[in-house]
């Protein structure tokens, strides 16, 4: 388990972790991910993928991901990134 202090997590670290976890979970090349990439429609994520991504983010960034965040069907990587950065 990661014991990182979320107050010391930079926006770039949030971006890097989000891109890595998403790419790994969805078998995508991180270089092809964009802030406007929609998790479900563009990247093919399903509800299990979204739960795994959320858990990975919580573990790596020591943040609590709002349960309602992943309920939007048009959720983008940029939406997730902005929410997590705002929580720091």
N, CA, C and O atoms as a GROMACS GRO file, in nm:
protein
  352
    1UNK      N    1   0.084  -0.118   0.000
    1UNK     CA    2   0.000   0.000   0.000
    1UNK      C    3   0.088   0.124   0.000
    1UNK      O    4   0.190   0.128   0.070
    2UNK      N    5   0.052   0.222  -0.075
    2UNK     CA    6   0.127   0.347  -0.084
    2UNK      C    7   0.088   0.438   0.032
    2UNK      O    8  -0.030   0.454   0.064
    3UNK      N    9   0.190   0.497   0.094
    3UNK     CA   10   0.164   0.589   0.204
    3UNK      C   11   0.198   0.732   0.164
    3UNK      O   12   0.235   0.813   0.250
    4UNK      N   13   0.185   0.763   0.038
    4UNK     CA   14   0.215   0.897  -0.012
    4UNK      C   15   0.124   1.000   0.053
    4UNK      O   16   0.007   0.975   0.080
    5UNK      N   17   0.181   1.116   0.077
    5UNK     CA   18   0.104   1.228   0.130
    5UNK      C   19   0.038   1.298   0.012
    5UNK      O   20   0.108   1.355  -0.071
    6UNK      N   21  -0.096   1.296   0.002
    6UNK     CA   22  -0.162   1.355  -0.114
    6UNK      C   23  -0.134   1.503  -0.130
    6UNK      O   24  -0.145   1.557  -0.240
    7UNK      N   25  -0.097   1.570  -0.021
    7UNK     CA   26  -0.067   1.713  -0.031
    7UNK      C   27   0.063   1.737  -0.106
    7UNK      O   28   0.088   1.848  -0.154
    8UNK      N   29   0.147   1.634  -0.116
    8UNK     CA   30   0.274   1.647  -0.185
    8UNK      C   31   0.269   1.590  -0.326
    8UNK      O   32   0.369   1.593  -0.398
    9UNK      N   33   0.156   1.540  -0.365
    9UNK     CA   34   0.139   1.485  -0.499
    9UNK      C   35   0.120   1.601  -0.596
    9UNK      O   36   0.031   1.684  -0.579
   10UNK      N   37   0.204   1.605  -0.698
   10UNK     CA   38   0.194   1.713  -0.796
   10UNK      C   39   0.091   1.680  -0.904
   10UNK      O   40   0.058   1.563  -0.924
   11UNK      N   41   0.041   1.782  -0.973
   11UNK     CA   42  -0.050   1.755  -1.085
   11UNK      C   43   0.013   1.661  -1.189
   11UNK      O   44  -0.057   1.578  -1.248
   12UNK      N   45   0.142   1.673  -1.212
   12UNK     CA   46   0.209   1.585  -1.309
   12UNK      C   47   0.208   1.440  -1.261
   12UNK      O   48   0.191   1.348  -1.341
   13UNK      N   49   0.226   1.419  -1.132
   13UNK     CA   50   0.221   1.283  -1.078
   13UNK      C   51   0.081   1.224  -1.091
   13UNK      O   52   0.066   1.107  -1.125
   14UNK      N   53  -0.020   1.306  -1.065
   14UNK     CA   54  -0.158   1.261  -1.083
   14UNK      C   55  -0.179   1.218  -1.227
   14UNK      O   56  -0.234   1.111  -1.253
   15UNK      N   57  -0.136   1.301  -1.321
   15UNK     CA   58  -0.149   1.270  -1.464
   15UNK      C   59  -0.078   1.139  -1.497
   15UNK      O   60  -0.137   1.051  -1.560
   16UNK      N   61   0.047   1.127  -1.455
   16UNK     CA   62   0.126   1.009  -1.489
   16UNK      C   63   0.065   0.881  -1.433
   16UNK      O   64   0.057   0.780  -1.503
   17UNK      N   65   0.021   0.885  -1.309
   17UNK     CA   66  -0.040   0.767  -1.246
   17UNK      C   67  -0.173   0.732  -1.315
   17UNK      O   68  -0.199   0.615  -1.342
   18UNK      N   69  -0.254   0.832  -1.342
   18UNK     CA   70  -0.382   0.808  -1.410
   18UNK      C   71  -0.360   0.746  -1.546
   18UNK      O   72  -0.426   0.648  -1.581
   19UNK      N   73  -0.268   0.800  -1.622
   19UNK     CA   74  -0.242   0.747  -1.757
   19UNK      C   75  -0.188   0.604  -1.748
   19UNK      O   76  -0.231   0.518  -1.825
   20UNK      N   77  -0.096   0.577  -1.655
   20UNK     CA   78  -0.039   0.442  -1.644
   20UNK      C   79  -0.144   0.340  -1.603
   20UNK      O   80  -0.156   0.235  -1.665
   21UNK      N   81  -0.220   0.372  -1.499
   21UNK     CA   82  -0.322   0.277  -1.452
   21UNK      C   83  -0.426   0.251  -1.560
   21UNK      O   84  -0.465   0.137  -1.583
   22UNK      N   85  -0.472   0.356  -1.626
   22UNK     CA   86  -0.573   0.341  -1.731
   22UNK      C   87  -0.518   0.259  -1.847
   22UNK      O   88  -0.585   0.168  -1.896
   23UNK      N   89  -0.398   0.291  -1.891
   23UNK     CA   90  -0.337   0.218  -2.003
   23UNK      C   91  -0.318   0.072  -1.968
   23UNK      O   92  -0.347  -0.016  -2.049
   24UNK      N   93  -0.268   0.045  -1.848
   24UNK     CA   94  -0.247  -0.094  -1.806
   24UNK      C   95  -0.378  -0.171  -1.798
   24UNK      O   96  -0.388  -0.283  -1.849
   25UNK      N   97  -0.478  -0.112  -1.736
   25UNK     CA   98  -0.606  -0.180  -1.717
   25UNK      C   99  -0.678  -0.205  -1.849
   25UNK      O  100  -0.741  -0.309  -1.868
   26UNK      N  101  -0.668  -0.109  -1.943
   26UNK     CA  102  -0.742  -0.120  -2.069
   26UNK      C  103  -0.656  -0.165  -2.186
   26UNK      O  104  -0.700  -0.164  -2.301
   27UNK      N  105  -0.532  -0.206  -2.156
   27UNK     CA  106  -0.438  -0.254  -2.258
   27UNK      C  107  -0.423  -0.154  -2.372
   27UNK      O  108  -0.436  -0.187  -2.490
   28UNK      N  109  -0.394  -0.030  -2.334
   28UNK     CA  110  -0.375   0.078  -2.431
   28UNK      C  111  -0.233   0.132  -2.420
   28UNK      O  112  -0.168   0.115  -2.316
   29UNK      N  113  -0.186   0.195  -2.525
   29UNK     CA  114  -0.058   0.264  -2.523
   29UNK      C  115  -0.080   0.399  -2.455
   29UNK      O  116  -0.164   0.477  -2.501
   30UNK      N  117  -0.009   0.429  -2.346
   30UNK     CA  118  -0.030   0.557  -2.277
   30UNK      C  119  -0.012   0.678  -2.369
   30UNK      O  120  -0.075   0.782  -2.348
   31UNK      N  121   0.072   0.666  -2.469
   31UNK     CA  122   0.095   0.778  -2.561
   31UNK      C  123  -0.028   0.810  -2.644
   31UNK      O  124  -0.039   0.920  -2.698
   32UNK      N  125  -0.120   0.716  -2.655
   32UNK     CA  126  -0.241   0.737  -2.734
   32UNK      C  127  -0.357   0.794  -2.652
   32UNK      O  128  -0.460   0.832  -2.707
   33UNK      N  129  -0.340   0.800  -2.520
   33UNK     CA  130  -0.446   0.853  -2.434
   33UNK      C  131  -0.444   1.005  -2.439
   33UNK      O  132  -0.337   1.067  -2.446
   34UNK      N  133  -0.560   1.064  -2.435
   34UNK     CA  134  -0.576   1.210  -2.440
   34UNK      C  135  -0.672   1.253  -2.329
   34UNK      O  136  -0.756   1.174  -2.287
   35UNK      N  137  -0.661   1.376  -2.282
   35UNK     CA  138  -0.755   1.423  -2.179
   35UNK      C  139  -0.901   1.410  -2.223
   35UNK      O  140  -0.988   1.387  -2.140
   36UNK      N  141  -0.927   1.424  -2.351
   36UNK     CA  142  -1.065   1.415  -2.401
   36UNK      C  143  -1.110   1.272  -2.428
   36UNK      O  144  -1.224   1.250  -2.469
   37UNK      N  145  -1.022   1.173  -2.405
   37UNK     CA  146  -1.059   1.032  -2.424
   37UNK      C  147  -1.166   0.993  -2.323
   37UNK      O  148  -1.146   1.004  -2.202
   38UNK      N  149  -1.280   0.948  -2.374
   38UNK     CA  150  -1.388   0.903  -2.286
   38UNK      C  151  -1.362   0.758  -2.246
   38UNK      O  152  -1.336   0.673  -2.331
   39UNK      N  153  -1.367   0.732  -2.117
   39UNK     CA  154  -1.332   0.600  -2.067
   39UNK      C  155  -1.418   0.488  -2.125
   39UNK      O  156  -1.365   0.384  -2.164
   40UNK      N  157  -1.547   0.509  -2.132
   40UNK     CA  158  -1.636   0.404  -2.181
   40UNK      C  159  -1.644   0.404  -2.333
   40UNK      O  160  -1.618   0.302  -2.396
   41UNK      N  161  -1.678   0.516  -2.392
   41UNK     CA  162  -1.705   0.521  -2.536
   41UNK      C  163  -1.579   0.512  -2.622
   41UNK      O  164  -1.580   0.444  -2.724
   42UNK      N  165  -1.472   0.578  -2.581
   42UNK     CA  166  -1.351   0.579  -2.663
   42UNK      C  167  -1.252   0.468  -2.627
   42UNK      O  168  -1.187   0.411  -2.714
   43UNK      N  169  -1.242   0.437  -2.498
   43UNK     CA  170  -1.141   0.342  -2.453
   43UNK      C  171  -1.196   0.204  -2.422
   43UNK      O  172  -1.120   0.110  -2.398
   44UNK      N  173  -1.329   0.191  -2.422
   44UNK     CA  174  -1.391   0.060  -2.406
   44UNK      C  175  -1.396   0.007  -2.264
   44UNK      O  176  -1.407  -0.114  -2.244
   45UNK      N  177  -1.388   0.094  -2.165
   45UNK     CA  178  -1.394   0.051  -2.025
   45UNK      C  179  -1.534   0.003  -1.989
   45UNK      O  180  -1.634   0.056  -2.039
   46UNK      N  181  -1.540  -0.097  -1.902
   46UNK     CA  182  -1.669  -0.140  -1.848
   46UNK      C  183  -1.668  -0.108  -1.698
   46UNK      O  184  -1.572  -0.051  -1.647
   47UNK      N  185  -1.774  -0.145  -1.628
   47UNK     CA  186  -1.786  -0.107  -1.487
   47UNK      C  187  -1.675  -0.169  -1.401
   47UNK      O  188  -1.628  -0.104  -1.307
   48UNK      N  189  -1.633  -0.290  -1.431
   48UNK     CA  190  -1.524  -0.352  -1.356
   48UNK      C  191  -1.393  -0.276  -1.381
   48UNK      O  192  -1.316  -0.253  -1.288
   49UNK      N  193  -1.369  -0.237  -1.506
   49UNK     CA  194  -1.249  -0.158  -1.536
   49UNK      C  195  -1.249  -0.028  -1.457
   49UNK      O  196  -1.146   0.010  -1.400
   50UNK      N  197  -1.362   0.040  -1.453
   50UNK     CA  198  -1.371   0.167  -1.382
   50UNK      C  199  -1.344   0.148  -1.233
   50UNK      O  200  -1.275   0.230  -1.171
   51UNK      N  201  -1.397   0.041  -1.175
   51UNK     CA  202  -1.372   0.013  -1.033
   51UNK      C  203  -1.224  -0.015  -1.008
   51UNK      O  204  -1.168   0.031  -0.909
   52UNK      N  205  -1.162  -0.091  -1.096
   52UNK     CA  206  -1.020  -0.123  -1.082
   52UNK      C  207  -0.933   0.002  -1.097
   52UNK      O  208  -0.835   0.018  -1.025
   53UNK      N  209  -0.970   0.088  -1.191
   53UNK     CA  210  -0.896   0.213  -1.209
   53UNK      C  211  -0.908   0.299  -1.083
   53UNK      O  212  -0.809   0.353  -1.035
   54UNK      N  213  -1.029   0.311  -1.030
   54UNK     CA  214  -1.051   0.390  -0.909
   54UNK      C  215  -0.969   0.335  -0.793
   54UNK      O  216  -0.906   0.412  -0.720
   55UNK      N  217  -0.970   0.204  -0.775
   55UNK     CA  218  -0.895   0.144  -0.664
   55UNK      C  219  -0.744   0.165  -0.682
   55UNK      O  220  -0.673   0.193  -0.586
   56UNK      N  221  -0.697   0.153  -0.805
   56UNK     CA  222  -0.556   0.176  -0.831
   56UNK      C  223  -0.514   0.318  -0.802
   56UNK      O  224  -0.407   0.343  -0.747
   57UNK      N  225  -0.600   0.413  -0.840
   57UNK     CA  226  -0.572   0.554  -0.814
   57UNK      C  227  -0.568   0.582  -0.663
   57UNK      O  228  -0.480   0.653  -0.615
   58UNK      N  229  -0.663   0.525  -0.591
   58UNK     CA  230  -0.666   0.545  -0.446
   58UNK      C  231  -0.540   0.490  -0.381
   58UNK      O  232  -0.482   0.553  -0.292
   59UNK      N  233  -0.499   0.373  -0.425
   59UNK     CA  234  -0.379   0.311  -0.367
   59UNK      C  235  -0.252   0.389  -0.401
   59UNK      O  236  -0.170   0.416  -0.314
   60UNK      N  237  -0.237   0.424  -0.526
   60UNK     CA  238  -0.114   0.490  -0.571
   60UNK      C  239  -0.103   0.635  -0.524
   60UNK      O  240   0.007   0.682  -0.494
   61UNK      N  241  -0.214   0.705  -0.518
   61UNK     CA  242  -0.211   0.847  -0.486
   61UNK      C  243  -0.254   0.879  -0.343
   61UNK      O  244  -0.250   0.995  -0.301
   62UNK      N  245  -0.295   0.778  -0.269
   62UNK     CA  246  -0.342   0.797  -0.131
   62UNK      C  247  -0.453   0.901  -0.126
   62UNK      O  248  -0.455   0.988  -0.038
   63UNK      N  249  -0.546   0.891  -0.220
   63UNK     CA  250  -0.662   0.980  -0.227
   63UNK      C  251  -0.788   0.896  -0.225
   63UNK      O  252  -0.785   0.777  -0.256
   64UNK      N  253  -0.898   0.957  -0.190
   64UNK     CA  254  -1.028   0.892  -0.200
   64UNK      C  255  -1.094   0.940  -0.328
   64UNK      O  256  -1.116   1.060  -0.346
   65UNK      N  257  -1.124   0.847  -0.415
   65UNK     CA  258  -1.192   0.881  -0.540
   65UNK      C  259  -1.342   0.886  -0.512
   65UNK      O  260  -1.398   0.787  -0.464
   66UNK      N  261  -1.407   0.998  -0.540
   66UNK     CA  262  -1.551   1.007  -0.516
   66UNK      C  263  -1.626   0.896  -0.589
   66UNK      O  264  -1.602   0.873  -0.708
   67UNK      N  265  -1.716   0.829  -0.520
   67UNK     CA  266  -1.788   0.717  -0.581
   67UNK      C  267  -1.873   0.761  -0.700
   67UNK      O  268  -1.899   0.682  -0.791
   68UNK      N  269  -1.916   0.886  -0.699
   68UNK     CA  270  -2.000   0.934  -0.809
   68UNK      C  271  -1.919   0.972  -0.933
   68UNK      O  272  -1.977   0.990  -1.040
   69UNK      N  273  -1.788   0.983  -0.920
   69UNK     CA  274  -1.706   1.026  -1.033
   69UNK      C  275  -1.722   0.935  -1.154
   69UNK      O  276  -1.736   0.982  -1.266
   70UNK      N  277  -1.721   0.805  -1.131
   70UNK     CA  278  -1.723   0.711  -1.242
   70UNK      C  279  -1.864   0.673  -1.288
   70UNK      O  280  -1.881   0.578  -1.364
   71UNK      N  281  -1.965   0.747  -1.241
   71UNK     CA  282  -2.102   0.719  -1.284
   71UNK      C  283  -2.137   0.784  -1.417
   71UNK      O  284  -2.233   0.742  -1.482
   72UNK      N  285  -2.062   0.884  -1.458
   72UNK     CA  286  -2.090   0.952  -1.586
   72UNK      C  287  -2.051   0.862  -1.703
   72UNK      O  288  -1.940   0.809  -1.705
   73UNK      N  289  -2.139   0.845  -1.798
   73UNK     CA  290  -2.106   0.760  -1.913
   73UNK      C  291  -2.014   0.830  -2.012
   73UNK      O  292  -1.949   0.764  -2.093
   74UNK      N  293  -2.007   0.962  -2.004
   74UNK     CA  294  -1.919   1.036  -2.096
   74UNK      C  295  -1.795   1.089  -2.023
   74UNK      O  296  -1.734   1.187  -2.067
   75UNK      N  297  -1.758   1.025  -1.912
   75UNK     CA  298  -1.642   1.066  -1.832
   75UNK      C  299  -1.514   1.059  -1.914
   75UNK      O  300  -1.488   0.959  -1.980
   76UNK      N  301  -1.436   1.165  -1.908
   76UNK     CA  302  -1.308   1.166  -1.980
   76UNK      C  303  -1.192   1.154  -1.881
   76UNK      O  304  -1.209   1.173  -1.760
   77UNK      N  305  -1.075   1.121  -1.935
   77UNK     CA  306  -0.956   1.118  -1.851
   77UNK      C  307  -0.930   1.256  -1.791
   77UNK      O  308  -0.886   1.266  -1.676
   78UNK      N  309  -0.957   1.360  -1.867
   78UNK     CA  310  -0.939   1.495  -1.816
   78UNK      C  311  -1.030   1.524  -1.698
   78UNK      O  312  -0.989   1.591  -1.603
   79UNK      N  313  -1.154   1.474  -1.703
   79UNK     CA  314  -1.246   1.491  -1.590
   79UNK      C  315  -1.189   1.427  -1.463
   79UNK      O  316  -1.190   1.487  -1.356
   80UNK      N  317  -1.139   1.306  -1.478
   80UNK     CA  318  -1.083   1.234  -1.364
   80UNK      C  319  -0.961   1.309  -1.311
   80UNK      O  320  -0.947   1.329  -1.190
   81UNK      N  321  -0.874   1.350  -1.401
   81UNK     CA  322  -0.753   1.421  -1.362
   81UNK      C  323  -0.786   1.550  -1.286
   81UNK      O  324  -0.728   1.577  -1.182
   82UNK      N  325  -0.879   1.628  -1.338
   82UNK     CA  326  -0.917   1.754  -1.273
   82UNK      C  327  -0.972   1.729  -1.132
   82UNK      O  328  -0.939   1.802  -1.038
   83UNK      N  329  -1.054   1.628  -1.118
   83UNK     CA  330  -1.112   1.595  -0.987
   83UNK      C  331  -1.004   1.556  -0.888
   83UNK      O  332  -1.004   1.600  -0.773
   84UNK      N  333  -0.911   1.472  -0.932
   84UNK     CA  334  -0.804   1.426  -0.842
   84UNK      C  335  -0.708   1.539  -0.805
   84UNK      O  336  -0.665   1.549  -0.690
   85UNK      N  337  -0.676   1.623  -0.900
   85UNK     CA  338  -0.587   1.737  -0.872
   85UNK      C  339  -0.653   1.832  -0.773
   85UNK      O  340  -0.586   1.885  -0.684
   86UNK      N  341  -0.783   1.852  -0.787
   86UNK     CA  342  -0.855   1.942  -0.696
   86UNK      C  343  -0.857   1.886  -0.552
   86UNK      O  344  -0.870   1.963  -0.457
   87UNK      N  345  -0.845   1.756  -0.537
   87UNK     CA  346  -0.848   1.694  -0.406
   87UNK      C  347  -0.714   1.703  -0.332
   87UNK      O  348  -0.710   1.682  -0.210
   88UNK      N  349  -0.608   1.734  -0.400
   88UNK     CA  350  -0.476   1.737  -0.336
   88UNK      C  351  -0.468   1.840  -0.228
   88UNK      O  352  -0.363   1.855  -0.165
   0.00000   0.00000   0.00000
